[in-house]
Amino acid sequence: MPDTALKQKETELLKLLSGLTGTAVALSGGVDSALLLAACCRAGAEPVAITAFTPLQPSFERQDARNAAQQAGCKLYVLEPDPLRLDEFCANDSRRCYYCKSLVFGAIKAKAQTLGCKVWLDGANADDAGDYRPGMQAAAELGFLSPLLACGFTKQDVRALASAYGLAAAHKPAYACLASRIAYGEKITPARLAMVEQAEDALRKLGLQDLRVRCHGSLARIEIAPQQIELAAGALRQQIVAAVRQAGFSYVTLDLQGFASGSMNRLLADVSAKTAR
């Protein structure tokens, strides 16, 4: 059962959503948008669920989006915009996410409008505001609202309420798009995305958690839960090397700092620091 503080946030969220009509929810395969969709239904907002399947998502994310819509009892509209057709996105500079979200959220908004929806919602939460996320700017420019963020929901709050609602996505690990694995400045290509997805799939099958395979050219930098580093460097070392090289990488490294969301953004900070000197 949610604690008092979370219950207050839930009450505020449901009140906000109950005042909305003609609502469309941008549904990914994650817990944030799954909770938002479920809350809209509980508030009587009668939402439409719209998802965008792109080459940047692994296959399980697509099924998770379908599952979230089905659990909420909502019809799911599926779009297929392709960020890989945008030269500015593939160039992979610091605005990569902005270009992608402009395309994806623009397509979702256009579909929502054809369905008669006048309010567009995304699942951004309060923790997202503390990281470098130019995609949030794109969503805001297109007129998307972020109710979870507006009501102060942290990721922990989201998971707690999703669990209380019995949502299948409640304990699903956070999973950013595959493009976030590729170092800024290195061109995003279908081949590199496939390498990352294959390597991560193989390592998940070995039981590794909180997993990212960061692509630095032909070098794979593996981030995992800190408590699994000893296991990865010991008993699983040879299997990890074989799996990652099979995916197409020439060099395999293990990041001793462990998993860190948005770790590629350190490259931006390093560049800024050098420029300021």
Residue frames as qw, qx, qy, qz and C-alpha x, y, z in Angstrom:
[[0.000, 0.889, 0.458, 0.000, 0.00, 0.00, 0.00],
 [0.386, 0.603, -0.057, 0.696, 1.47, 3.44, -0.87],
 [0.382, -0.320, -0.484, 0.719, 2.74, 5.56, 2.05],
 [0.036, 0.800, 0.437, -0.409, 1.08, 8.84, 3.04],
 [0.061, -0.622, 0.290, 0.725, 3.34, 11.08, 0.94],
 [0.081, -0.036, 0.822, 0.563, 2.87, 8.90, -2.12],
 [0.099, 0.585, 0.803, -0.055, -0.86, 8.72, -1.53],
 [0.045, 0.782, 0.173, -0.597, -0.99, 12.52, -1.58],
 [0.026, -0.422, 0.572, 0.703, 0.88, 12.57, -4.88],
 [0.107, 0.244, 0.918, 0.295, -1.49, 9.99, -6.29],
 [0.099, 0.726, 0.598, -0.324, -4.48, 12.06, -5.22],
 [0.029, 0.713, -0.143, -0.686, -2.99, 15.15, -6.86],
 [0.089, -0.201, 0.785, 0.579, -2.23, 13.19, -10.04],
 [0.119, 0.434, 0.885, 0.118, -5.71, 11.72, -10.34],
 [0.086, 0.785, 0.373, -0.487, -7.26, 15.13, -9.73],
 [0.006, -0.570, 0.406, 0.714, -5.11, 16.67, -12.45],
 [0.059, -0.027, 0.882, 0.466, -5.92, 13.90, -14.93],
 [0.160, 0.541, 0.809, -0.168, -9.65, 13.91, -14.15],
 [0.151, 0.766, 0.157, -0.605, -9.84, 17.47, -15.45],
 [0.015, -0.419, 0.634, 0.650, -8.49, 16.50, -18.87],
 [0.752, 0.420, 0.431, -0.269, -10.54, 15.50, -21.89],
 [0.717, 0.690, -0.100, -0.015, -9.44, 14.27, -25.30],
 [0.394, -0.754, 0.523, 0.062, -6.24, 12.78, -23.87],
 [0.877, 0.381, -0.286, 0.061, -3.48, 10.89, -25.67],
 [0.628, -0.672, 0.381, 0.097, -0.63, 9.17, -23.80],
 [0.501, 0.651, -0.569, -0.038, 2.74, 8.63, -25.49],
 [0.897, -0.337, 0.245, -0.149, 3.32, 5.03, -24.44],
 [0.283, 0.605, -0.744, -0.014, 6.76, 3.45, -24.40],
 [0.781, -0.088, -0.617, -0.035, 7.60, 0.05, -22.99],
 [0.297, 0.229, -0.614, 0.695, 8.60, 1.52, -19.62],
 [0.269, -0.466, -0.764, 0.356, 7.02, 1.85, -16.22],
 [0.023, -0.285, -0.170, 0.943, 6.55, 5.65, -16.30],
 [0.378, 0.062, -0.377, -0.843, 4.17, 5.82, -19.24],
 [0.418, -0.239, -0.867, -0.131, 2.50, 2.56, -18.17],
 [0.192, -0.411, -0.646, 0.614, 1.65, 4.12, -14.81],
 [0.142, 0.248, -0.033, -0.958, 0.49, 7.35, -16.45],
 [0.404, -0.082, -0.664, -0.623, -1.85, 5.43, -18.75],
 [0.393, -0.349, -0.840, 0.138, -3.25, 3.41, -15.85],
 [0.111, -0.375, -0.439, 0.809, -3.75, 6.58, -13.78],
 [0.252, 0.087, -0.306, -0.914, -5.57, 8.25, -16.67],
 [0.452, -0.236, -0.785, -0.352, -7.96, 5.32, -16.81],
 [0.347, -0.397, -0.725, 0.443, -8.54, 5.44, -13.05],
 [0.025, -0.337, -0.198, 0.920, -9.22, 9.17, -13.27],
 [0.452, 0.632, 0.598, -0.196, -11.82, 8.68, -15.98],
 [0.026, 0.656, -0.298, -0.693, -9.81, 10.55, -18.61],
 [0.820, 0.435, 0.362, -0.086, -10.56, 7.86, -21.25],
 [0.122, -0.722, 0.483, 0.481, -7.08, 8.09, -22.80],
 [0.859, 0.501, -0.100, -0.044, -5.85, 6.98, -26.18],
 [0.658, -0.527, 0.431, 0.321, -2.49, 5.16, -26.15],
 [0.662, 0.738, -0.134, -0.003, -0.04, 5.87, -28.96],
 [0.699, -0.497, 0.387, 0.339, 3.38, 4.29, -29.28],
 [0.476, 0.790, -0.339, -0.184, 6.22, 4.75, -31.74],
 [0.912, -0.149, 0.310, 0.226, 8.25, 1.70, -32.73],
 [0.301, 0.882, -0.346, -0.103, 11.68, 2.70, -34.04],
 [0.828, 0.308, -0.416, 0.217, 14.96, 0.90, -34.85],
 [0.067, 0.580, -0.540, 0.606, 16.28, 2.30, -31.55],
 [0.689, -0.341, 0.361, -0.527, 14.17, -0.08, -29.48],
 [0.030, -0.189, 0.981, 0.031, 14.85, -3.75, -28.73],
 [0.412, -0.228, -0.727, -0.499, 12.00, -6.10, -29.55],
 [0.337, -0.397, -0.791, 0.322, 10.98, -6.67, -25.93],
 [0.016, 0.256, 0.229, -0.939, 10.19, -2.95, -25.51],
 [0.369, -0.037, -0.479, -0.796, 7.60, -3.24, -28.25],
 [0.507, -0.314, -0.794, -0.120, 5.86, -6.12, -26.56],
 [0.269, -0.318, -0.594, 0.688, 5.98, -4.34, -23.21],
 [0.196, 0.103, -0.050, -0.974, 4.16, -1.36, -24.75],
 [0.517, -0.171, -0.642, -0.539, 1.47, -3.69, -26.07],
 [0.469, -0.296, -0.788, 0.267, 1.19, -5.33, -22.65],
 [0.092, -0.212, -0.388, 0.892, 0.81, -1.97, -20.89],
 [0.377, 0.007, -0.258, -0.889, -2.01, -0.90, -23.20],
 [0.570, -0.197, -0.748, -0.278, -3.74, -4.25, -22.85],
 [0.370, -0.272, -0.725, 0.513, -3.50, -4.16, -19.05],
 [0.074, 0.218, 0.224, -0.947, -5.00, -0.66, -19.04],
 [0.391, 0.541, 0.734, -0.127, -7.76, -1.77, -21.37],
 [0.200, 0.774, -0.069, -0.597, -6.82, 0.81, -24.01],
 [0.803, 0.545, 0.188, 0.148, -6.56, 0.49, -27.76],
 [0.485, -0.569, 0.323, 0.580, -2.96, 1.00, -28.87],
 [0.595, 0.802, 0.022, -0.047, -2.10, 2.93, -32.01],
 [0.751, -0.309, 0.327, 0.483, 1.34, 2.04, -33.41],
 [0.380, 0.906, -0.136, -0.127, 3.49, 4.42, -35.44],
 [0.885, -0.071, 0.194, 0.418, 6.86, 3.72, -37.07],
 [0.190, 0.965, -0.183, -0.010, 8.89, 6.94, -37.47],
 [0.914, 0.058, -0.033, 0.400, 12.54, 6.31, -38.32],
 [0.258, -0.920, 0.149, 0.257, 15.15, 8.63, -36.73],
 [0.660, -0.228, 0.505, 0.507, 17.86, 6.91, -38.79],
 [0.470, 0.642, 0.441, 0.415, 16.58, 8.87, -41.79],
 [0.095, -0.995, -0.032, -0.028, 17.64, 12.13, -40.08],
 [0.667, 0.461, -0.292, 0.506, 21.23, 13.08, -40.87],
 [0.112, -0.686, 0.344, -0.631, 21.38, 15.36, -37.84],
 [0.841, -0.420, 0.184, -0.287, 20.36, 12.49, -35.57],
 [0.970, 0.123, -0.061, 0.202, 22.82, 10.00, -37.06],
 [0.375, 0.689, -0.336, 0.522, 25.65, 12.53, -36.68],
 [0.751, -0.420, -0.460, 0.218, 25.18, 11.94, -32.93],
 [0.202, 0.437, -0.302, 0.823, 26.01, 15.31, -31.44],
 [0.035, -0.071, -0.701, 0.709, 24.80, 16.55, -28.06],
 [0.489, 0.170, 0.120, -0.847, 21.34, 17.33, -29.51],
 [0.184, 0.046, -0.935, -0.301, 20.76, 13.79, -30.77],
 [0.015, 0.385, 0.869, -0.311, 17.86, 13.15, -28.41],
 [0.234, 0.517, 0.177, -0.804, 16.21, 16.45, -29.36],
 [0.324, 0.302, -0.590, -0.675, 16.14, 15.54, -33.05],
 [0.189, -0.106, -0.972, -0.089, 14.77, 12.08, -32.32],
 [0.040, 0.461, 0.733, -0.499, 12.05, 13.21, -29.91],
 [0.267, 0.428, -0.077, -0.860, 11.01, 16.02, -32.24],
 [0.363, 0.135, -0.752, -0.534, 10.34, 13.40, -34.90],
 [0.242, -0.202, -0.945, 0.091, 8.74, 10.80, -32.63],
 [0.033, 0.476, 0.603, -0.640, 6.63, 13.11, -30.49],
 [0.267, 0.331, -0.238, -0.873, 5.69, 15.10, -33.58],
 [0.355, -0.024, -0.831, -0.428, 4.31, 11.92, -35.15],
 [0.176, -0.356, -0.858, 0.325, 2.45, 11.01, -31.95],
 [0.127, 0.435, 0.279, -0.847, 0.93, 14.49, -31.73],
 [0.328, 0.208, -0.491, -0.780, -0.17, 14.38, -35.37],
 [0.334, -0.179, -0.909, -0.174, -1.83, 10.99, -34.86],
 [0.085, -0.399, -0.696, 0.590, -3.49, 12.21, -31.65],
 [0.221, 0.353, 0.006, -0.909, -4.94, 15.18, -33.50],
 [0.387, 0.044, -0.695, -0.604, -6.42, 12.96, -36.20],
 [0.348, -0.300, -0.883, 0.098, -8.10, 10.99, -33.39],
 [0.291, -0.767, -0.323, -0.472, -9.60, 14.18, -31.96],
 [0.677, -0.494, -0.319, 0.443, -7.27, 14.38, -28.95],
 [0.123, 0.908, 0.001, 0.401, -6.35, 17.86, -27.76],
 [0.447, -0.782, 0.407, -0.154, -4.12, 16.97, -24.80],
 [0.823, 0.344, -0.431, 0.137, -0.87, 15.02, -25.18],
 [0.619, -0.716, 0.286, -0.152, 0.92, 13.47, -22.22],
 [0.649, 0.422, -0.605, 0.187, 4.33, 11.91, -21.67],
 [0.841, -0.440, -0.310, 0.047, 5.77, 9.94, -18.75],
 [0.386, 0.502, -0.408, 0.658, 8.64, 12.21, -17.68],
 [0.643, -0.652, -0.388, 0.099, 9.18, 12.21, -13.90],
 [0.260, -0.958, 0.117, 0.011, 11.03, 14.41, -11.41],
 [0.721, -0.399, 0.411, 0.389, 14.26, 12.40, -11.68],
 [0.646, 0.488, 0.381, 0.446, 14.39, 13.08, -15.42],
 [0.071, 0.979, 0.071, 0.177, 14.63, 16.80, -14.71],
 [0.516, -0.775, 0.317, 0.179, 17.98, 16.25, -12.96],
 [0.688, -0.087, 0.547, 0.469, 19.77, 14.85, -16.03],
 [0.084, 0.433, -0.400, -0.803, 20.74, 16.21, -19.45],
 [0.403, 0.369, 0.836, 0.046, 17.64, 15.38, -21.51],
 [0.096, 0.249, -0.276, -0.923, 17.17, 17.60, -24.58],
 [0.150, -0.289, -0.862, -0.388, 14.32, 15.31, -25.62],
 [0.113, -0.613, -0.657, 0.424, 12.22, 16.84, -22.85],
 [0.022, 0.469, -0.077, -0.880, 12.65, 20.22, -24.55],
 [0.140, -0.003, -0.732, -0.666, 11.35, 18.77, -27.80],
 [0.177, -0.471, -0.864, 0.002, 8.29, 17.35, -26.07],
 [0.093, -0.617, -0.405, 0.668, 7.59, 20.65, -24.32],
 [0.043, 0.319, -0.339, -0.884, 7.91, 22.60, -27.57],
 [0.223, -0.166, -0.809, -0.518, 5.29, 20.32, -29.13],
 [0.500, -0.362, -0.009, -0.787, 2.91, 21.01, -26.25],
 [0.699, -0.178, -0.692, 0.024, 3.20, 17.73, -24.33],
 [0.474, -0.685, 0.241, -0.498, 2.37, 17.78, -20.63],
 [0.508, 0.199, -0.791, 0.276, 4.21, 15.70, -18.01],
 [0.625, -0.612, -0.152, -0.461, 1.75, 14.99, -15.17],
 [0.872, -0.283, -0.286, 0.281, 4.12, 12.75, -13.19],
 [0.483, 0.195, -0.168, 0.837, 6.74, 15.49, -13.21],
 [0.205, -0.565, -0.095, -0.793, 4.16, 18.15, -12.34],
 [0.751, -0.560, -0.147, -0.319, 3.04, 16.14, -9.31],
 [0.214, -0.754, 0.580, -0.223, 6.59, 15.50, -8.09],
 [0.988, -0.060, 0.122, -0.079, 6.78, 11.77, -8.80],
 [0.120, -0.667, 0.715, 0.173, 10.30, 10.36, -8.55],
 [0.545, 0.242, -0.759, -0.263, 11.26, 7.07, -10.18],
 [0.084, 0.014, -0.909, 0.409, 10.89, 5.39, -6.81],
 [0.438, 0.246, 0.394, -0.770, 7.38, 6.84, -6.45],
 [0.612, 0.323, -0.415, -0.590, 6.49, 5.63, -9.93],
 [0.420, 0.153, -0.895, -0.016, 7.58, 2.08, -9.16],
 [0.093, 0.077, 0.791, -0.599, 5.81, 2.05, -5.81],
 [0.538, 0.311, 0.227, -0.750, 2.48, 3.21, -7.23],
 [0.587, 0.325, -0.596, -0.441, 2.83, 0.96, -10.29],
 [0.226, 0.085, -0.948, 0.207, 3.35, -1.95, -7.90],
 [0.285, 0.209, 0.621, -0.700, 0.28, -0.94, -5.88],
 [0.613, 0.385, -0.091, -0.684, -1.70, -0.87, -9.14],
 [0.806, 0.004, 0.592, -0.003, -0.40, -4.33, -10.01],
 [0.546, 0.765, -0.210, -0.271, 1.22, -3.20, -13.25],
 [0.967, 0.113, 0.064, 0.221, 3.42, -5.72, -15.05],
 [0.533, 0.640, -0.156, 0.530, 6.04, -3.02, -15.70],
 [0.483, -0.866, -0.002, -0.128, 6.38, -2.05, -12.02],
 [0.667, -0.600, 0.367, 0.248, 9.77, -3.69, -11.50],
 [0.790, 0.510, 0.149, 0.305, 11.06, -3.51, -15.05],
 [0.555, -0.386, 0.085, 0.732, 14.62, -2.09, -15.13],
 [0.213, 0.840, -0.028, -0.499, 15.08, 1.33, -16.71],
 [0.681, 0.118, 0.564, 0.452, 15.99, 1.00, -20.36],
 [0.144, 0.732, -0.125, -0.654, 17.09, 3.93, -22.50],
 [0.789, 0.587, 0.010, -0.181, 17.12, 3.69, -26.30],
 [0.908, 0.016, 0.167, 0.385, 19.96, 1.87, -28.03],
 [0.435, 0.754, -0.020, 0.492, 21.36, 5.11, -29.48],
 [0.383, -0.873, 0.198, -0.225, 22.27, 6.22, -25.95],
 [0.898, -0.297, 0.229, 0.229, 24.91, 3.47, -25.94],
 [0.719, 0.429, 0.149, 0.526, 26.93, 5.03, -28.75],
 [0.444, -0.453, -0.101, 0.766, 29.54, 7.62, -27.82],
 [0.240, 0.898, 0.158, -0.333, 28.76, 11.18, -28.92],
 [0.068, 0.751, -0.485, -0.442, 30.46, 12.00, -32.21],
 [0.210, -0.132, 0.930, 0.271, 30.38, 8.43, -33.50],
 [0.459, 0.045, -0.414, -0.785, 27.84, 7.96, -36.28],
 [0.605, 0.049, 0.653, -0.453, 24.71, 6.05, -35.35],
 [0.407, 0.271, -0.700, -0.521, 24.20, 3.20, -37.80],
 [0.891, -0.124, -0.125, -0.419, 21.94, 0.13, -37.96],
 [0.774, 0.213, -0.552, 0.226, 25.03, -2.06, -37.64],
 [0.147, 0.326, -0.595, 0.720, 26.17, -0.41, -34.39],
 [0.614, -0.245, 0.197, -0.724, 22.68, -0.57, -32.92],
 [0.922, 0.024, -0.317, -0.219, 22.49, -4.27, -33.79],
 [0.546, 0.300, -0.642, 0.447, 25.88, -4.92, -32.14],
 [0.175, -0.309, 0.507, -0.786, 24.73, -3.29, -28.91],
 [0.779, -0.135, 0.038, -0.612, 21.39, -5.08, -28.86],
 [0.873, 0.130, -0.469, -0.025, 22.95, -8.48, -29.54],
 [0.379, 0.308, -0.651, 0.581, 25.62, -8.00, -26.86],
 [0.352, -0.265, 0.417, -0.795, 23.12, -6.85, -24.24],
 [0.869, -0.060, -0.177, -0.459, 20.74, -9.71, -25.02],
 [0.770, 0.185, -0.580, 0.190, 23.56, -12.21, -24.55],
 [0.190, 0.284, -0.617, 0.709, 24.71, -10.69, -21.26],
 [0.592, -0.243, 0.190, -0.744, 21.17, -10.59, -19.87],
 [0.908, 0.004, -0.350, -0.230, 20.92, -14.32, -20.58],
 [0.576, 0.213, -0.633, 0.471, 24.01, -14.76, -18.39],
 [0.507, -0.636, -0.550, 0.189, 22.07, -13.19, -15.52],
 [0.348, -0.041, -0.138, 0.927, 23.69, -9.74, -15.51],
 [0.058, -0.808, -0.581, 0.086, 21.51, -6.85, -14.32],
 [0.056, -0.925, -0.031, 0.374, 21.31, -3.04, -14.66],
 [0.705, -0.036, 0.491, 0.510, 23.13, -3.62, -17.91],
 [0.393, 0.876, -0.043, -0.275, 24.51, -1.33, -20.59],
 [0.759, 0.018, 0.347, 0.551, 26.99, -2.08, -23.37],
 [0.089, 0.900, -0.036, -0.424, 28.48, 1.28, -24.31],
 [0.805, 0.409, 0.260, 0.343, 29.91, 1.47, -27.81],
 [0.145, -0.859, 0.277, 0.405, 33.21, 3.34, -28.23],
 [0.353, 0.585, -0.636, -0.359, 34.13, 2.43, -31.79],
 [0.726, 0.124, -0.665, -0.124, 35.21, -1.22, -31.78],
 [0.197, 0.129, -0.779, 0.582, 35.46, -1.21, -27.98],
 [0.549, -0.563, -0.499, -0.364, 32.57, -2.29, -25.75],
 [0.031, 0.291, -0.596, 0.748, 32.47, -0.77, -22.26],
 [0.511, -0.400, -0.736, -0.193, 30.18, -2.89, -20.12],
 [0.223, -0.336, 0.420, -0.813, 28.31, -1.37, -17.20],
 [0.584, -0.321, -0.729, -0.156, 26.54, -3.69, -14.76],
 [0.599, -0.755, -0.099, -0.247, 25.24, -3.61, -11.20],
 [0.024, 0.750, -0.593, 0.292, 28.26, -3.02, -8.88],
 [0.685, -0.349, 0.575, -0.281, 27.50, -6.15, -6.87],
 [0.932, 0.271, 0.238, -0.029, 27.95, -8.26, -10.02],
 [0.306, 0.850, -0.426, -0.048, 31.33, -6.88, -11.08],
 [0.353, -0.504, 0.786, -0.050, 33.28, -9.57, -9.24],
 [0.761, 0.213, 0.602, -0.116, 31.15, -12.28, -10.87],
 [0.637, 0.764, 0.034, -0.102, 31.61, -10.75, -14.32],
 [0.162, 0.817, -0.553, 0.018, 35.37, -10.40, -13.93],
 [0.370, -0.385, 0.835, -0.133, 35.68, -13.92, -12.54],
 [0.540, 0.125, 0.830, -0.069, 33.38, -16.84, -13.31],
 [0.569, 0.686, 0.432, -0.138, 31.64, -15.19, -16.27],
 [0.104, -0.722, 0.338, 0.595, 34.64, -13.46, -17.83],
 [0.227, -0.153, 0.809, 0.521, 35.26, -15.82, -20.72],
 [0.247, 0.561, 0.786, 0.075, 31.57, -16.13, -21.55],
 [0.081, 0.875, 0.201, -0.433, 31.18, -12.34, -21.56],
 [0.135, -0.570, 0.521, 0.621, 34.19, -11.85, -23.84],
 [0.252, 0.109, 0.880, 0.388, 32.94, -14.51, -26.26],
 [0.205, 0.706, 0.670, -0.101, 29.40, -13.09, -26.37],
 [0.046, 0.872, 0.044, -0.485, 30.44, -9.49, -26.89],
 [0.147, -0.445, 0.652, 0.597, 33.01, -10.33, -29.55],
 [0.291, 0.321, 0.874, 0.220, 30.40, -12.49, -31.27],
 [0.189, 0.831, 0.443, -0.279, 28.23, -9.37, -31.44],
 [0.560, 0.728, 0.143, 0.369, 30.96, -7.64, -33.46],
 [0.223, -0.947, 0.225, -0.049, 33.16, -5.79, -30.96],
 [0.689, 0.466, -0.468, 0.297, 36.93, -6.22, -31.12],
 [0.249, 0.256, -0.636, 0.684, 37.67, -5.19, -27.53],
 [0.584, -0.584, -0.514, -0.233, 35.72, -5.96, -24.35],
 [0.196, 0.286, -0.516, 0.783, 36.08, -3.91, -21.16],
 [0.442, -0.614, -0.653, 0.046, 34.29, -3.85, -17.80],
 [0.031, -0.684, 0.098, -0.723, 33.59, -0.45, -16.22],
 [0.442, -0.105, -0.740, 0.497, 34.60, -0.75, -12.56],
 [0.190, -0.059, 0.269, -0.943, 32.25, 2.08, -11.58],
 [0.227, 0.357, 0.886, -0.189, 29.29, -0.10, -12.49],
 [0.149, 0.631, 0.644, 0.406, 26.04, 0.97, -14.09],
 [0.088, -0.459, -0.224, 0.855, 25.38, 4.71, -14.26],
 [0.384, 0.734, 0.559, 0.036, 22.38, 6.11, -16.11],
 [0.264, 0.962, 0.052, 0.037, 23.45, 8.72, -18.67],
 [0.685, -0.504, 0.244, 0.466, 27.15, 7.96, -18.27],
 [0.594, 0.395, 0.357, 0.603, 27.83, 9.00, -21.87],
 [0.003, -0.958, -0.189, -0.218, 26.99, 12.56, -20.82],
 [0.619, -0.638, 0.144, 0.435, 30.36, 12.68, -19.04],
 [0.598, 0.201, 0.385, 0.674, 31.85, 13.13, -22.49],
 [0.083, 0.830, 0.310, 0.456, 29.88, 16.37, -22.86],
 [0.486, -0.870, -0.026, 0.078, 31.02, 17.56, -19.44],
 [0.723, -0.291, 0.264, 0.568, 34.65, 16.80, -20.29],
 [0.436, 0.483, 0.370, 0.664, 34.40, 18.76, -23.55],
 [0.157, -0.916, -0.232, -0.287, 32.78, 21.71, -21.75],
 [0.639, -0.710, 0.066, 0.288, 35.49, 21.70, -19.10],
 [0.662, -0.035, 0.327, 0.674, 38.28, 21.71, -21.70],
 [0.246, 0.687, 0.376, 0.571, 36.56, 24.49, -23.66],
 [0.334, -0.920, -0.180, -0.097, 36.28, 26.64, -20.54],
 [0.725, -0.444, 0.063, 0.522, 40.01, 26.50, -19.79]]
